[in-house]
Amino acid sequence: ERTNVPLVIHGGSGVPAAQRRTLARGGQIAKFNIGTEMRQVWGAALRDALADPGAFDRVAILRATEVPLAQAARGIIAQLR
């Protein structure tokens, strides 16, 4: 209410989804930093890919993280609507 400058929520990974939605719909928040949340998803997907004892191709191992990351990003964006 005090500014007409779009704001950024730093540390957005710790903000509950319902609160993010409320902030996003309020119109003043232009960006949510969710890097920690995305790195957690990436780390879990990477650990899953590395759990395969036959995995050796680094490109294939890293490719296995793409779908979980995309799904997480889509889910977070959907929560803001």
MDTraj code that builds the backbone (N, CA, C; nanometers):
import mdtraj as md
import numpy as np

residues = "GLU ARG THR ASN VAL PRO LEU VAL ILE HIS GLY GLY SER GLY VAL PRO ALA ALA GLN ARG ARG THR LEU ALA ARG GLY GLY GLN ILE ALA LYS PHE ASN ILE GLY THR GLU MET ARG GLN VAL TRP GLY ALA ALA LEU ARG ASP ALA LEU ALA ASP PRO GLY ALA PHE ASP ARG VAL ALA ILE LEU ARG ALA THR GLU VAL PRO LEU ALA GLN ALA ALA ARG GLY ILE ILE ALA GLN LEU ARG".split()
xyz = np.array([
    [0.0812, -0.1192, 0.0000],
    [0.0000, 0.0000, 0.0000],
    [0.0854, 0.1254, 0.0000],
    [0.2094, 0.1136, 0.0410],
    [0.2958, 0.2316, 0.0543],
    [0.3748, 0.2632, -0.0718],
    [0.3720, 0.1744, -0.1679],
    [0.4514, 0.1974, -0.2884],
    [0.3762, 0.1467, -0.4107],
    [0.4080, 0.2034, -0.5244],
    [0.3517, 0.1519, -0.6492],
    [0.4587, 0.0786, -0.7288],
    [0.5716, 0.0526, -0.6652],
    [0.6808, -0.0218, -0.7268],
    [0.6565, -0.1710, -0.7056],
    [0.6644, -0.2522, -0.8113],
    [0.6489, -0.3970, -0.7936],
    [0.7534, -0.4516, -0.6967],
    [0.7135, -0.5435, -0.6128],
    [0.7999, -0.5973, -0.5082],
    [0.8431, -0.7400, -0.5382],
    [0.9495, -0.7820, -0.4704],
    [1.0028, -0.9177, -0.4817],
    [0.9965, -0.9827, -0.3436],
    [0.9513, -1.1071, -0.3400],
    [0.9544, -1.1839, -0.2164],
    [1.0816, -1.2677, -0.2186],
    [1.1807, -1.2259, -0.1395],
    [1.3033, -1.3034, -0.1260],
    [1.2764, -1.4124, -0.0232],
    [1.3260, -1.5307, -0.0486],
    [1.2978, -1.6413, 0.0423],
    [1.1571, -1.6946, 0.0232],
    [1.1062, -1.6863, -0.0985],
    [0.9697, -1.7313, -0.1276],
    [0.9488, -1.8797, -0.1092],
    [1.0574, -1.9565, -0.1056],
    [1.0436, -2.1008, -0.0856],
    [0.9857, -2.1330, 0.0514],
    [1.0017, -2.0441, 0.1468],
    [0.9494, -2.0681, 0.2805],
    [0.8084, -2.0154, 0.3026],
    [0.7505, -1.9547, 0.2001],
    [0.6163, -1.8979, 0.2131],
    [0.5131, -2.0050, 0.1748],
    [0.4169, -2.0330, 0.2620],
    [0.3150, -2.1328, 0.2306],
    [0.2374, -2.0969, 0.1031],
    [0.1915, -2.1982, 0.0322],
    [0.1238, -2.1788, -0.0966],
    [0.0048, -2.0838, -0.0858],
    [-0.0753, -2.0975, 0.0172],
    [-0.1933, -2.0113, 0.0311],
    [-0.1520, -1.8653, 0.0485],
    [-0.0464, -1.8426, 0.1221],
    [0.0004, -1.7055, 0.1422],
    [0.0614, -1.6499, 0.0138],
    [0.1329, -1.7337, -0.0611],
    [0.1860, -1.6903, -0.1914],
    [0.0725, -1.6464, -0.2827],
    [-0.0337, -1.7271, -0.2852],
    [-0.1478, -1.6967, -0.3704],
    [-0.2078, -1.5617, -0.3327],
    [-0.2260, -1.5390, -0.2036],
    [-0.2819, -1.4120, -0.1574],
    [-0.1923, -1.2954, -0.1978],
    [-0.0621, -1.3106, -0.1794],
    [0.0319, -1.2049, -0.2165],
    [0.0314, -1.1802, -0.3675],
    [0.0260, -1.2876, -0.4454],
    [0.0269, -1.2748, -0.5916],
    [-0.0995, -1.2063, -0.6416],
    [-0.2104, -1.2378, -0.5821],
    [-0.3377, -1.1783, -0.6257],
    [-0.3522, -1.0335, -0.5811],
    [-0.2739, -0.9932, -0.4820],
    [-0.2803, -0.8561, -0.4332],
    [-0.2271, -0.7542, -0.5328],
    [-0.1468, -0.7991, -0.6285],
    [-0.1015, -0.7125, -0.7353],
    [0.0299, -0.6409, -0.7132],
    [0.0840, -0.6374, -0.5935],
    [0.2078, -0.5646, -0.5685],
    [0.3322, -0.6524, -0.5847],
    [0.3160, -0.7836, -0.5799],
    [0.4311, -0.8738, -0.5874],
    [0.4546, -0.9122, -0.7335],
    [0.5738, -0.8794, -0.7827],
    [0.6071, -0.9081, -0.9220],
    [0.6915, -1.0340, -0.9373],
    [0.7541, -1.0787, -0.8267],
    [0.8463, -1.1914, -0.8371],
    [0.8557, -1.2628, -0.7031],
    [0.8556, -1.3953, -0.7101],
    [0.8785, -1.4797, -0.5928],
    [1.0075, -1.5567, -0.6169],
    [1.1044, -1.5435, -0.5296],
    [1.2282, -1.6211, -0.5408],
    [1.2038, -1.7579, -0.4772],
    [1.2141, -1.8615, -0.5586],
    [1.1839, -1.9977, -0.5122],
    [1.3004, -2.0927, -0.5400],
    [1.4207, -2.0376, -0.5452],
    [1.5380, -2.1174, -0.5797],
    [1.5630, -2.2336, -0.4857],
    [1.5436, -2.2120, -0.3563],
    [1.5673, -2.3201, -0.2602],
    [1.4717, -2.4352, -0.2856],
    [1.3466, -2.4027, -0.3077],
    [1.2453, -2.5060, -0.3343],
    [1.2810, -2.5855, -0.4598],
    [1.3244, -2.5155, -0.5632],
    [1.3602, -2.5834, -0.6880],
    [1.4874, -2.6677, -0.6699],
    [1.5846, -2.6178, -0.5937],
    [1.7066, -2.6970, -0.5697],
    [1.6751, -2.8225, -0.4892],
    [1.5792, -2.8158, -0.3995],
    [1.5396, -2.9344, -0.3239],
    [1.4800, -3.0396, -0.4168],
    [1.3961, -2.9967, -0.5100],
    [1.3373, -3.0892, -0.6081],
    [1.4477, -3.1486, -0.6952],
    [1.5386, -3.0641, -0.7419],
    [1.6481, -3.1113, -0.8259],
    [1.7341, -3.2119, -0.7502],
    [1.7663, -3.1821, -0.6249],
    [1.8494, -3.2728, -0.5456],
    [1.7841, -3.4082, -0.5269],
    [1.6545, -3.4093, -0.4998],
    [1.5826, -3.5358, -0.4828],
    [1.5809, -3.6147, -0.6135],
    [1.5566, -3.5467, -0.7246],
    [1.5540, -3.6141, -0.8549],
    [1.6927, -3.6677, -0.8904],
    [1.7954, -3.5921, -0.8587],
    [1.9319, -3.6378, -0.8864],
    [1.9664, -3.7604, -0.8020],
    [1.9299, -3.7576, -0.6741],
    [1.9551, -3.8752, -0.5885],
    [1.8827, -3.9979, -0.6430],
    [1.7590, -3.9792, -0.6898],
    [1.6844, -4.0920, -0.7481],
    [1.7569, -4.1462, -0.8711],
    [1.8047, -4.0569, -0.9562],
    [1.8737, -4.0999, -1.0779],
    [2.0046, -4.1719, -1.0439],
    [2.0731, -4.1252, -0.9417],
    [2.2006, -4.1866, -0.9030],
    [2.1826, -4.3176, -0.8270],
    [2.0608, -4.3451, -0.7844],
    [2.0344, -4.4703, -0.7127],
    [2.0455, -4.5912, -0.8049],
    [2.0392, -4.5684, -0.9350],
    [2.0541, -4.6765, -1.0325],
    [2.2023, -4.7110, -1.0432],
    [2.2413, -4.8316, -1.0002],
    [2.3838, -4.8666, -1.0030],
    [2.4411, -4.8731, -1.1441],
    [2.3560, -4.8851, -1.2442],
    [2.4035, -4.8900, -1.3821],
    [2.4152, -4.7535, -1.4470],
    [2.3740, -4.6493, -1.3758],
    [2.3785, -4.5145, -1.4326],
    [2.5240, -4.4685, -1.4431],
    [2.5610, -4.4238, -1.5629],
    [2.6979, -4.3754, -1.5807],
    [2.7037, -4.2529, -1.6721],
    [2.6045, -4.2370, -1.7576],
    [2.6049, -4.1270, -1.8543],
    [2.5546, -4.0000, -1.7863],
    [2.6437, -3.9044, -1.7697],
    [2.6066, -3.7827, -1.6956],
    [2.4924, -3.7073, -1.7623],
    [2.4833, -3.7125, -1.8942],
    [2.3747, -3.6435, -1.9639],
    [2.2413, -3.7095, -1.9293],
    [2.2379, -3.8407, -1.9308],
    [2.1144, -3.9122, -1.8968],
    [2.0773, -3.8912, -1.7504],
    [2.1776, -3.8888, -1.6642],
    [2.1516, -3.8674, -1.5212],
    [2.0900, -3.7293, -1.4997],
    [2.1492, -3.6283, -1.5609],
    [2.0961, -3.4928, -1.5451],
    [1.9621, -3.4754, -1.6149],
    [1.9428, -3.5432, -1.7274],
    [1.8149, -3.5360, -1.7985],
    [1.7007, -3.5872, -1.7106],
    [1.7310, -3.6804, -1.6234],
    [1.6289, -3.7364, -1.5344],
    [1.5761, -3.6327, -1.4352],
    [1.6442, -3.5210, -1.4218],
    [1.5976, -3.4164, -1.3295],
    [1.5048, -3.3161, -1.3980],
    [1.4981, -3.3186, -1.5295],
    [1.4214, -3.2173, -1.6030],
    [1.2714, -3.2243, -1.5758],
    [1.2129, -3.3418, -1.5855],
    [1.0676, -3.3548, -1.5674],
    [1.0255, -3.3164, -1.4254],
    [1.0917, -3.3670, -1.3214],
    [1.0521, -3.3238, -1.1868],
    [1.0638, -3.1728, -1.1662],
    [1.1670, -3.1106, -1.2216],
    [1.1817, -2.9654, -1.2089],
    [1.0693, -2.8921, -1.2807],
    [1.0387, -2.9351, -1.4019],
    [0.9303, -2.8710, -1.4780],
    [0.7967, -2.8869, -1.4056],
    [0.7723, -3.0056, -1.3518],
    [0.6471, -3.0279, -1.2788],
    [0.6388, -2.9391, -1.1551],
    [0.7492, -2.9267, -1.0836],
    [0.7507, -2.8422, -0.9639],
    [0.7254, -2.6961, -1.0010],
    [0.7903, -2.6489, -1.1056],
    [0.7715, -2.5099, -1.1480],
    [0.6275, -2.4854, -1.1902],
    [0.5715, -2.5776, -1.2672],
    [0.4309, -2.5628, -1.3087],
    [0.3377, -2.5611, -1.1887],
    [0.3659, -2.6471, -1.0916],
    [0.2830, -2.6525, -0.9718],
    [0.2871, -2.5225, -0.8921],
    [0.4056, -2.4664, -0.8794],
    [0.4198, -2.3406, -0.8051],
    [0.3492, -2.2274, -0.8791],
    [0.3666, -2.2215, -1.0101],
    [0.3003, -2.1175, -1.0890],
    [0.1486, -2.1318, -1.0798],
    [0.0996, -2.2550, -1.0861],
    [-0.0448, -2.2787, -1.0750],
    [-0.0991, -2.2336, -0.9400],
    [-0.0200, -2.2469, -0.8359],
    [-0.0629, -2.2040, -0.7023],
    [-0.0817, -2.0529, -0.6925],
    [-0.0163, -1.9796, -0.7797],
    [-0.0233, -1.8334, -0.7736],
    [-0.1485, -1.7781, -0.8392],
    [-0.2196, -1.8592, -0.9116],
    [-0.3381, -1.8120, -0.9844],
    [-0.4594, -1.8065, -0.8973],
])
top = md.Topology()
chain = top.add_chain()
for i, resn in enumerate(residues, 1):
    res = top.add_residue(resn, chain, resSeq=i)
    for name in ("N", "CA", "C"):
        top.add_atom(name, md.element.get_by_symbol(name[0]), res)
traj = md.Trajectory(xyz[None], top)
